[in-house]
Amino acid sequence: MTHSSPQQELREAARHTDRRRFLTVTGAAAALAFSVGLPAAGTASAREMEARRIGEDPFTLGVASGDPLPNSVLLWTRLAPRPFEPGSGLPDARVEVRWELAHDERFSRVVRRGTTYAHPEFNHSVHVEVQGLAPDRVLYYRFRAGRWTSPTGRTRTAPAPGARKRELALAAVSCQAYHDGYYTAYRHLAQEDVDVVFHLGDYLYEYAVTAVGGARKYTDRTLPALFNKETETLEDYRLRYALYKSDPDLRAAHAAHPFVVTWDDHETENNYAGDTPENSVPPEEFLIRRAAAYRAYWENQPLRAPQRPTGPDMRLYRRLNFGRLAQFDVLDTRQYRSDQAYGDGWQTPGPESEDPKRTLTGATQERWLIDGWRHSHATWNVVPQQVTFAQRRDVPTDAFKLSMDSWDGYPASRDRILKGAERVGVDNLMVLTGDVHVSYGFDIKRDFDDPASRTVGTEIVTTSLTSGKDGSEKPSNYNNLMAANPHLKFYNGRRGYAVVTLQERAARADFRTVSAVTTPGAPVTTAGSYVTEAGRPGLKPA
């Protein structure tokens, strides 16, 4: 594995320092909003509003929980009595919020309760990290502000370190463009018996949403004109999260299961790469936009304090363990990547894309991942991340092209990851992926250019919730992709999610799809089921 030299790391640190200095000096007031005037833990905002004065239900965006640990859960809500207005219908003052955590839905056996504050600096969002809990427990939670009580959420703690958990069920979701359809798949997911949901990116899209909700074609409501524009400012991103979280099916899924979230590109801007925007705008403008997007992301997701951003930077990659059964290394493949080769898109690979210096994760995150594997004692080492990891040729001829936005555009980075996994003895590697709006099941090959090379893991790619509208069972490129990639074992173009069940001896992936998202209420079916055995990687029909 190739490591950056100390000089390279110093240059990288200096670049980040220069960027932050630029934001605070040249960006002036717009940038300073991200670094000053923020409430530290336990401190007060300038003013305080009595919660009893809230005249409308402030829990319109529901509740959520996330990042379960053996002794802790993270609880989230955001006060927004008027979610489609700037400021959400609350004054520039903090509001007292009470919370409860119990063993039962009736809250007759309360485990913990407390009081916190919703600060205007964070758009009146609430992040409560409840400590001192027993491992592997199902728990229920709710919030109160004045006379208002939130919906009840269900969460759970992770198993104790070293615990021999027999089974873990997870769901993988991604790409939920509001304007492309209804969140019917989320309604079905809310009824699934899973322990945790991994959201693999594109929680929202920056694109304009029309008055009728795009493909939803509302006839009973009209969305405000403020949504019919691309998101650029902090207020824009905050309002767009309010629109997405106003959906009852999305709220139901969050209330039913703890989520572990990571972003892709559209939470900020399509196909940005590190500091490089999609379009030719001055770098200072993009970094201010990125700071706004990252700030709104943290405010509206069930994330812990270490993930709170500083300006345009946010440490989102992190590690979660579920006993000895599974280790999850959640990646960020957007913030630290090299710019896409050959101008992005599907291109013929060549010296630019194959440059060994190119990276998708950045050197620091790459080392963190491999070092984490070195110390892993888990049966399954799972990597939730964003873009397709396995090679994906577009045609079965020598004139093939590859996606420059996926790991195919960064083959040296992928090779370092696979060599690192081999060197430290990773067992049962599984990659969870979103982004591409279809379901794939891949075998991960040690050498993708040699179909006979060793299979070293599996990749489960979940389709989109809505992005791409209804889709089809067999997309137009189905035959080409299946012929060009013998390690591709499953391909389906409908919308939905994936459910993965991990056990000591095997893992099973069920690809769950709905027939339509442009009309509500479609049933859910299982489009395909595959298993991979522990110690014998490779997908086989269940």
N, C-alpha and C positions, 0 to 999 in steps of 0.2 A: 504494500500500500504506500502511496506517495503522500507525504505530509508537507504542509507549508513550512517554509523556513521561518525562524524567529524574525528575520527581516521582513518577510512577507506579512506575517501576522502584525508586526508593528505598523506596516503601511496600511493594512486593513483597518486597524484600530484608529490610525490617524485620519483615514478617510471618513469613518463614522463620526469622529470628533469634529472634523471640518464640516460635515453635513449638519450636525446639530448646531454648530456655531453659525452656520449660514441661516438656519431657520430662526434662530433667536435674534440675529442682527439684521439680516436682509428681509426676512419674512415679517418682521415687526409685529404688530398686534395680532395678526392672524396666527402666527406661530406661538407667540407668548401665551395664547389661550390654552396651550397644551402643557405648559410647564410651570405656570404660577397660579396661585389662587385655588389650588386643589386641596380639599380637606384631607388631612392626615387622619389615621385611625384614632378615633376618640375625640376629635376636635369638632368644633361647631362651624357651620356656615354663618354668614353675617347676620342672618335673620332666621327666626323659627316660626313656622306656621302651626297653629294648633290643629291636630288631625281632625278634631270634631267639626271643624269648619269646612271640611271637604263635603260639598253638597251633591256630588255625583260619584258613582262607583269608580274608584281609582284602579281597580284590578282588571281593566279591560284587556290587557295583554297576557293574562294568565300567570302561571308559575312554572318554574323549571328547577331541576337539580342536575348536578354534574360532577365529573371527576371523582367517583367514589373511592375512598381509601378505607382500610380496615377499621379505623377508629374515627372516621370523619365523613361528613357529607357537606356539600356546598349547595345552599338554597338560594334561589334567585326570584325576584319579581321586579317590576318597574311600575311606579305610580303614574297613571296616565288617564285621568277622567275624560279628557278630550284628545285622544291619541292622534287625530289627523290635523291638529293645530300645532304650530311652533310653541314650545313650552308645555304642551300637553294639558293645558288648562290649570296649571299650578303656578303660583308666584315664585319669585326668585328667593326661596327660603327652604330650609330643611324641614322635613316632616318626620315625626316619630312613627315608627312601625314596630309592631309586636309580632313575634313569631313563636310557633309551637311545633314540636316534633314528638310524635307519639307512636306507640306500637299498633294502634288500631285507628280505623277511619272515623270513629266517633270521638276520638281524643279523650277516652276515659282512662287511658294509661299513658300519661305524658312522660316522655323521657327527658326532654330539655325544653325550656322556654326562655325567652329573653326579649330585649328591646334593642333596636338599632335605629339608624336615621337614613332617610332617603335624601341625599344632597342634590341641590340643583346643579352643582358642578358636574355631576354624573347623570344629568337628566332624570333625577329621582329614581335611579336604579338602586337595587338592594342586593348585596352579595354577603350572605351569612355563612361563615365557616364554622359548623358545629363540631366540636371536638369531644373526646372522651366517650365514644360510643363503642358498643360491642360489635365485633366483626360479623359479616355475613348475616345481616338482619334486614328484613323488609320494614320500612318505616313510612309514616305519613306525616305531612307537614302542611301548614297554612300560615297566612299572614293576616294581620289586622291593622287598619288605620282608621282611627275614629270609630264610627259605627259600622264600618264596612269590613267584611271578611272575604278573603280571597277564595277561589276554588281550592279544593284539597288536592295535593300532589302526592304521588307515591314514589319512593326512592329506596335505595338499599346501600348498605356498606359492603365493601369488598371482603373476601375471606381473609383470615389472618395469614401473615407471612408463614410459608411452609405448610399451610393447610392442604390436605389432600381432597380438594373439591372434585367430585365425580363428574360434574357436567357444568358447562357454562354456555348459555345461549346469548348470542349478540345479534343485533341487526345493523346493517350498513345502509346508509342513505346518502344522497347527494343531489345537487343541481335542482333547485326548486323555483324556477322562474314563475313568479306570480302571474305574469301576463300570458303564460302559455297554458294555463289550465288549473283545474281544481286539485286540492290536496287529498283526493280520495284515498290514495295509498296510505297516507298518515292515519286516516280513520281506521283502516284495517290494522296498521301497525300498533295502534293504541290497544288493540285487543289481543295482540300476540303475547305469548308467555316468554319474554326475553329478560335477561338480567341488565342489559345495558345497550344503548344505541350509539353508534359511531357516526357522526356527521362528517363527511369527507370533503366538504367544501361547496362553494356557490350556494350559501344559505340565502343570499339575495343577489339580485342583479341590478347593475347601475342604470339599466335602460329605462326609458320613459314607460309609464303605465297610463293608458288612456282612461277616459271617464267611465267606460264600460268594463274596465278590467281586462283589456286585451281579448284573448281567446275565451275568457269567461263569459263575455257578452252579457253583462248584467242588464236586466230589464227592470229590476226592482230597486235599484240604487244608482247613484252617480258619484264617482270618486272625485275628490277635489282636484282642481287644475294643478295644484302644486306637485302632484305626482307625475304629471305629464312632461317630465324633463329628466335629463341624466343627472345622477347624483354627483355632486362635486364638493359641497361644503358640509361641515359637521351637521348643520340643521337638515340638509338633504338626506344624509345617511340615517340620522335618527328617525326622521319621518318615514323613510322607506322600511326600516325595521318595524315601525308601528303598523304599517300596512300589512306586511307579511305576518306579523304576530296577531293581527286582527282575525286571521283565519281560524275558525273553530277546530278544524281537523289538526292543524299544526299545534294548537294549544293542547288538544287532547293527547297527542303523542308525547309532548313535553311533560304533561302532568302524570302520564302513566309510567314513564321510564326515565332513569337518569341518562343524560347525554354526555358524550365526550366529543368535543367539537374541534375541528381544525378548518382553516380556510383554504380556498384556492384563489382564483384571480378576481372573480366578479364581485366579491365583497369590497373590492377597491376599484379595479378597472380590468377589462378583458386583456388577458395574456401579458400583463406587465411582468417584468423580470427584474427583481431586486430594485434598484434605483431607476430603472429604465421604463418609461411609460409606453403604452401602445402607440401613441401619436407623438408627433414632434412638438412637444411643449417644453418650455424651459424647465430644467430639473427642479428649480425651487418651487414652481407651481405644482409639480407632481408630488414632491415630498410633503408639501402642506396638505394636498389632497389625501395622500397616504396616511398622514397623521390623523386627519379627520376620520377616515375610514376605519383605522385601527381603534381609535377611541370609541367610536360608535359600536364596533364589534364587541369590545370588552363590556361596554355598558349593557348590551342586549343579549349576552350569552352567560350561561352558568359556568363562569371561570373564576379561578381563585386569584388571590392577591398577587402571586408571582407573575401572573400573566398580564397584569395591568401595564399598558404601554407607556413609554416615555417618548414623546414626540412621534417621529415616524418609525420607531423601533418597538418591537414587541416579541418577547421570548415565548413563542407558542409551542415549540416542540417540548415534549415531556414524556415521562414514563409512568405507567400504572401496572400494578401486579395484582393478579387474582390467585392467591395462594401459589401452589406449585404447578397449577394447571396452565396458566397463561401469563406471559409478559407482553404488554402492549407498548410499543415505542412509537408515539404519535409524532409524525414529521410535519415540517413546514417546507414544502418544495417551491415556494414562491418568493419569499423575502430575501433569500441569499443566493439565488441562482444567477449564472451567467446569462447574458442576453441570448435569445434564440438565434441559432445559426441560420445563415442564408435568408434572413428576413422573415423567418417563421413559416408556418404552414407545412404542407407536405412537400418534401424536397428529396432529391437524390442525395444520399449521404456522401460525405467527402472530407477533405482535410479540415475544413472549418468545424464541422460537427464532431469530428473524431479527435480534435485537439485534446491531448491528455490533461491540459490545464483546466478544461471546462468542468463546471460543477453544477449540480442541481440542488445540493443541500448546503453548500458552503463547507469549508474544511472543519470548522468547529463542530457543526452538527454531525458531520460524517464520523469524526472521532468519537463523539458522544454515543452515537448509535452502536458502533463496533465495540467500544468499551463496555457498553451496557450488555451486549450479548456475551461478552467474555465472563461476566459475573452472573449470568442468568442461570437459574436452576429450574426454569419452567419447561414443561413438556412442549408447549407451543409458543414459539416466538412470533408474534403477530405485529405487523407494521401497518397501521392505518395511515394512509397518505393520499395524495391527490390524483396524480396522472399515471397513465398506463406504464407499468414497469416492464412487462415482457415485450419482446420485439414484435412489431406489427407491420409486416409488409403489406402494401396495398394491392399488389398483383403477383401472381405466381410465375413471374418471369424475371430475367436479370435486369430489367428496366424498372425495378420496383422503387417506390419512394417510401419515406418514413416521416412520421410526425415530429417536427422539430420542437414542439412544445412538450412532448412526453420524454420519458427516459431514453427513447430512441435518438433524441437530439443531443443526448449527453452520455454516449455509450461508455466513455472512460469512467465517468462517475458511477454508473451502474456496475461496471467491472470491479471497481475498487470495493463497492459494497459487497458483491458476491465473493470476492477473494477474502475480504475481512470476515465474512460469515464462515467461510471454509476454514480459515486460519484459527479462529477461536472455537470451532467445533459446534456451531449452531445446529440444533436439531429442530426439524419440523418448522421450517420457515414458511410463513403465510403472509402475503401482502394483500391488504384491503385497499381498493381503489375506487374513485368516482370519476367525474369530469366528462366522460365521453358519451353519456346519454344512452348507453346500451349496456346489456349484461354480457360479460365475458367470463369464461373459466379457462385459465391458462395453466399449463405446466411451466415452471421456471427452469430453463436449461442453463447449464454451466457455460455452454457456447451455443447461442441461438443460431449461428450460421451452420451448425452441424446438428441435424435432427437426431442423430444417434448419440449425442453427448449426454452426460448424466443429468437427470432431473434432480434439482436441488431444493425445490419448494413449489408452492402453488400460489396463484394469484386469483382472487375473487374480485371482479369488477362489478359494482352495483350500477344499475341503470339510474336514470334521473327520476325524481319525483314527478316533474312536469316538463322540464326543459326539452324542447323538440316536439311539443304537443303529443299527439296520440302515439306516434311511432307505428311500427309494424313488426310482426313476428320475425320475418326475414327481410332485413333492409336490402337495398339494391346491390350493395357490395358483399352480400353474404357469401356467395360462391367463391368470389375472388379471395376474400380473407380466409375462409376455411381451407382453400387449396394452397394459399401462400404460406400459411402458418400451421404446420402439423402439430405444434404444441398448443394450439387453440382447440379446446375440447367442447366449448359451449358458446353460443352466440344467439342473442335474442334482442330485438329492438323495441319491445314494449316498455312502458313506464312501471315503476314499482320500487322494490327494495330487495335486499338479500338477507337471509337469516342463516347464520353459521352456528352450528352446535359443536362445541369442543368437548371431547372426552379423552380419557387417558390413552385409548388405543386407536382412536380415529376421530376425524372431523367430518361433518356433513354440511354441505352448502345447498340451501334451497333458494332458488331464484323465484321470487314472488312478483307477479305482474298483474296489472289491471288492463282491461280492454280499451279504455278511453279515459282521458282527463279533460277534454274540452267540453264534456257533459258530466255532471256530477253523478255519484252513486254507483259506479261500475263495480262489479264483484271482483274479488281477488282470486287468482289461481296460481298454482305452482307450475312454472314453465319448464323447470328442469331441476333435478336433484343429483348431486355428485358427492362422492366420498374420497378422502385421502387417508391412508393409514399412517399412524405414527411410525417413523423409521423407514417408511417406504413411500416417499413423496410421489405425487402424481394423481390426477383426478380420474376417477372411474364413475360411470353411472351408478346411482344408488340402487 
